[in-house]
Amino acid sequence: MAFFASTVSALSKITIGVGAALGVWGGVNLMEGYGNDNPGAKSQGIKQLVAGGGVVVIGLTVIPLLANIFT
C-alpha cells in the first residue's frame, strides 16, 4: 500500500504542476493580449488561466479522494 500512496502523491504533484504551468502560460497570453490590444489573445489567455486553475483544483482535491476510494 505504501507504493500506491506514493504513486497517488506523485500523480497529484504532477497534476498540480501541469495546472500551474497552464495557468502561467495563460497569464502570459493574457498580458500579451492586453499589450497588443488583441481580443483573441485575451480570450485565449483567460481560458487557459481558468483551465489551469481547474486542473490545480483537480490535483488538490479529486486525486486524493480517488485514492481513498481504492484503499
C-alpha positions as CSV (number, residue, x, y, z in Angstrom):
1,M,0.0,0.0,0.0
2,A,2.9,2.4,0.5
3,F,3.7,2.1,-3.2
4,F,0.1,3.1,-4.0
5,A,0.2,6.0,-1.6
6,S,3.4,7.3,-3.1
7,T,2.1,6.9,-6.6
8,V,-1.0,8.9,-5.8
9,S,1.1,11.6,-4.2
10,A,3.3,11.8,-7.3
11,L,0.3,11.9,-9.6
12,S,-1.2,14.7,-7.5
13,K,2.0,16.7,-7.7
14,I,2.4,16.2,-11.4
15,T,-1.2,17.3,-12.0
16,I,-0.7,20.4,-9.9
17,G,2.5,21.2,-11.8
18,V,0.8,20.9,-15.2
19,G,-2.1,23.0,-14.0
20,A,0.2,25.7,-12.7
21,A,2.2,25.7,-15.9
22,L,-1.0,26.1,-17.9
23,G,-2.1,28.9,-15.6
24,V,1.2,30.7,-16.1
25,W,1.0,30.3,-19.8
26,G,-2.5,31.6,-19.8
27,G,-1.3,34.6,-17.8
28,V,1.4,35.3,-20.3
29,N,-1.1,35.1,-23.2
30,L,-3.5,37.4,-21.3
31,M,-0.8,40.0,-20.7
32,E,0.3,39.7,-24.4
33,G,-3.3,40.3,-25.5
34,Y,-3.6,43.4,-23.4
35,G,-0.2,44.7,-24.6
36,N,-1.1,44.2,-28.3
37,D,-4.8,45.1,-27.8
38,N,-5.7,41.7,-29.3
39,P,-9.1,40.4,-28.1
40,G,-8.3,36.9,-29.4
41,A,-5.2,36.5,-27.3
42,K,-7.0,38.0,-24.3
43,S,-9.8,35.4,-24.7
44,Q,-7.3,32.5,-25.1
45,G,-5.3,33.7,-22.1
46,I,-8.3,33.9,-19.7
47,K,-9.5,30.5,-20.9
48,Q,-6.0,28.9,-20.2
49,L,-5.7,30.7,-16.9
50,V,-9.1,29.4,-15.7
51,A,-8.4,25.9,-17.1
52,G,-5.0,25.8,-15.2
53,G,-6.8,26.7,-12.0
54,G,-9.3,23.9,-12.6
55,V,-6.5,21.4,-13.2
56,V,-4.8,22.5,-10.0
57,V,-8.1,22.0,-8.0
58,I,-8.4,18.5,-9.5
59,G,-4.9,17.8,-8.4
60,L,-5.6,19.1,-4.9
61,T,-9.0,17.5,-4.3
62,V,-10.1,14.9,-6.7
63,I,-7.0,12.7,-6.9
64,P,-6.6,12.3,-3.1
65,L,-10.3,11.4,-2.9
66,L,-9.9,8.8,-5.6
67,A,-7.0,7.4,-3.6
68,N,-9.3,7.0,-0.6
69,I,-11.8,5.0,-2.7
70,F,-9.3,2.4,-3.6
71,T,-7.8,1.9,-0.1
